[in-house]
Amino acid sequence: MQRQDLNDMLAFMAVAQERSFTKAASKLGSSQSTLSHTIKQLEQRLGLRLLTRTTRNVSLTEAGEQLLQTLAPRIEDIEREIEALTAFRDKPSGNVRLTLSDHALDWIVWPKLKPMLKAYPDIRVEFSIENGFRDIVEERFDAGVRLGESLDKDMVAARISPDWRLVAVASPEYLDSHPPLDSPQDLVRHNCINHRQARSGGLYAWEFAKDGRNLRVRVEGQLTFNSSIAMVDAAVAGLGVAYIPESLVIDARARGELVQVLDDWCPFFSGYHLYYPSRRQHSAAFSIVLEALRAAG
C-alpha cells in the first residue's frame, strides 16, 4: 500500500466514525471539499461506493461498513503502540476515556484519580457520566466502571471498590406525615423518587432481598431523576422516599436530615469493577489510571 492510499484510508475512517464530513474535516485539519475529493478518489480506485451522502447526514454502505471494521482495529492497535512509547518518557502522557455512573465517579474514581492527576499533569482523562451500559469498544472508550455482576465475560475486570448497597431514605418530616414503612410493599402508598435508566428509558424497579426472598417493586412519585446525587437533595427536602447508594447519604443521615428505612431489606451488590477489552495493548497513561484505581483506600 502506498502512502497516499494510507492517508485516504485514514480520511475515510474519520468520516465513517464521525458520520460527518464537517466533523471529520475539523478532526483532520482539512477542508470539507478536500476531504470529499479524497473520498471520491478512494471510491474510484476501489470501484466501490463506501458512503451514502445526503444533505443531512452520512451513512456507510455495506462495503464501507466492512472496510471500517477491517481498518479500525488495525489503526487503533498502531495508535496504542505509538502511545505506549510514552512509557519511555519521564512524564507519561495521553488520553484516557472512561464511562461510569455519577455514583462511581463521586465515591470511588474521583477520590483515587485526583492525586494521580496532580502527579502526572500530561495525562488527560475524559469522564462520560452515564448510568446505563455503553459499548466501550464501539464507542472507543478505554474502559468502563460497572458492578461486577453485570460485566460481559469477554472483558478483563479489576475490582476497584468494596461491595455496597442501595438504601431507602426519607426526611423525618416526610415520615412523620405518611404511613409506616415496614416492608417494601408499603412503598406503593408513598411518594417515591424515581430513577430513570438512561439506556432502556425505563424506570428502575427497586430491588430488595431478605431471608432468601427477592422483591422488585415499581414505585410512583412526583419526581424522576437520572442522577443518584440529585435524588439526595430531593429526599432531604421532604419530597419523598429515595433508594440511593448508601455512601451518598452518610453525611445527611448523621446530621439527622435523612432517616434510613427498610434496612434489613437492602442487599449488597458486588462492588465496582473497571473493565476493558482483553485484546487492548495498554498505553502508559491507561496503566497509571488502572494502578491508581486498583489501589486500596
N, C-alpha and C positions, 0 to 999 in steps of 0.2 A: 504493500500500500504506500503510495506517495504521500508526502507531507500535506499537499493540498487536499487529498482525499480525507486525511485525518481531520484537518480543520473543518471540512464540510460536514463530516460526521458529528463533530462536536457542536457545530451550529445547529444541525438537525436535532440533536439530543436536547439542546437548550430550548428550542421551540416546542418540542414534543413534551417536555416536562413542565414548561410554563403554560402550555396551551395558548400562547400569545406571542405574536411577533414583536409587539411593543415591549413586553416584559423581557423577552429573550434578548432583544437588541440592547436594552439597558444593562442587562446582566453581562453581556459580552463586550459592551463598549462600542457597539456598532450602530449603524443606521438601519431603519426598517427596510429601506429599499435595497441596501447591500445584502442584508440577510435574506430577503425574499429572492433576490437574484441567485444567491448561493444555493438555496434550497432547490430552485428550479433547475440549476445546473446539475445538482446531485441527482435529482429525479430523472433528468435526461440521460445522464451517464448510466444509471441503473436500469432505465427503461421501465420504471415503476412510479406510480403516484404514491407518495408517502403521507401527504397531508391533504385534508379537505378543508378549504378555506371558505368562510362566509364573512359577511360584514361584521358579525358579532363575535365569532369565536373560531378556533382552530381545533380540528379533531384529527385523530390518526386513522389512516386506512388500515386494513388488515396487514398489509405489507409493512406499513410504518410501525404498527404495534410490535410486529415480530422483530423488526430491526432494533427498536428501542430496547426490547427485552434482551437482545443479544449484546447490544453496546453497553447498556447501563452498568451491569455488574463488573464488566471488564474495566471501564473507565473509573468506576468507584474504587476498584482494587488498586489501580495505578495511583489515584489521588491519595488513598490511605497509605500506600507505601511511601509516597513522597512526603506526606505529612509526618509519617513515623520517623523520618530522618531528623526531625527536630529533637529527637531524644539525644542527639549528639551535641546539642547546643546547651549552654549554661542555663538558659531560661526557656523551657518548653513552651510552645505556643500552639494556637489552633482553636478551632471552633468545636463545641460540643452541644448538640441539640437534645434536650430531654423533654419527654411528655409525661405529665404526672398530675395528680389531683392537688387542689388547693391545700388539703389537709396534709398530704405527704410533703409538700413544699414547706409549709409552716412548721410542722412538727419535727421532721427528720432531715430533709435535704438542705434547706437553707441554713440551719444552725451548723451543719457539718461543712458546708461549702464556703461559708463566709471567711474563715481563717485561711483556707486553701487559696481563695481568690486573691487575698492580700499577699500571699507568698508567691503567687505566680500571676503577675499582672498581665502577661501576654496570653493567658488562656481566657477565651471568651465563651461564656455559657449562655445558651438561649433556653428559656423555660416556656413550654407551651402548656398552660393550665387547662386541663381537660379531665372531667370526671368520668368520661366514657373511654372505651377502648380505641386505640389507634393502631393502624398497621405501620409499625415503625420502619419496616423495610420499604414498603411502597412510598411512604411519606418522608423517607430519608431522615429519620431520627437516628441518633447514635444509640439511644437506649430509652427505656420507659420505666416507670415505677408503678407497680401494681401489687395487689395482695398475692401471696404465694399460691393460694388455691385457684387462682384464675389465670395462670400463665400457660401459654402454649408449650407443648412438650419439646418442640424443636428450638426452644430458646435456652440460652445459658442464663441462669438466675443466681443472684447473690443476695442473701438476706441483709437488709440494712436497718431493720427495726425489730423490736420485740413484738410479741403478739399484742393486739389492742382490741378494744370493743367500742361499739356504739352504746350510748346511754340515753335514756329518756329523761328529760328535764323540763321544768316549768318554773315560773316565778312563784314565790309564796302567795302573792296576791291572786294570781290565777287559780292556784289550787284551792285557796280558801273559798272561792266563789263557784266552784264546779264540783261535780260528783267525784267520789273517791276513785282512785286508780289502783285496783287490787290485782288485775290481770290484764294482759294485752287486749282481750276482747272489749274491755271497758273503754278503749280508745275511740270506739265508734261514736261515743257520746260526747267527744271532746273536739275542740277546735285545734287541729294538728297542723304543724308547719311542714309542708311537703317538700320533697326534694325531687326535682325533675332530672332524669338521666339524659345526658346530652346526646348520646348516640342513638338510643332507641326512641327518645322523645317521650317515653312513658314515665309515670311517677313511681318512685321506689316503694316497693312493698316492704314495710318494716318487718325485719326478721328477728324472731325470738326463739329461745330454747330453754327448756327446764326439765330435768329428770328424764332425759331421752325423748322428750316431746318437742317437736318443732312447729312453730306457728309463723305464718306470714299474714300480716294484717294490712289491708289497704285502707288508709285513713283519708279524711277530708278536712279541709280547713280554709281559712281566709287567705293564707299566704303560701306561695310556692317559690322556691329558690333553686338555683343550680350550683350554689356555693354553700358549703357547710359553715364557713366562717360567718357569713351574713345571717345564718339562722340563729346564732348565739345571741346577737343583739335583739332579734325579734322575740326570742324567748324571755330575755331579761326585761323587755318592755311589757311583758304580760300578755302577749298576743297569741299564746297557745303553747302546746306541748311540742318539743323538738326532739328528734332522735339523731344525735350527732356524736362525733368522736369524743371520747372521754377527755383526751388531752386538751381539747378546746374549752372545756367548761370548768377546769380545776380552779382557776382564779375566781370566776364568778360564783362558784359553789362555796369557796372559802369565805367570800365576802357576804354570803347569805342572799345573793341576788337570784340564785337558782337552787332548786331542790331536786334531787335525783329520785325518780320513782321507778318501780318495776325492776329494781336492781337484780333480783335473783332470776330474772328472765333475760338478762342481757348477756349474750355469749361472746366469747373472744374469737377474733379472726387470726389468720396465720401470719400476720406481720407483713410489712412491705418488703418487696424484693426489687432490685434493679435487674432488668432483663434486657438482653441484647442478642443479636444473631450469632450463632456459634461459628459461622464462617468468617466473621469480621476480624481483620488484622487491626489490632488496636493501635491508635495513634498515641503518642506520648501524652497529649492532653487528656484523652479519654482514660488512659491508665491512671493518671493522677486523680481524676474525678472519681474513678472507681475505688481507688485506695482510700480516698477521703471519706466516701460514703460507707465503706465497709468498716471503718474504724469504730471501735466501741465508744459508747457515750452518747 
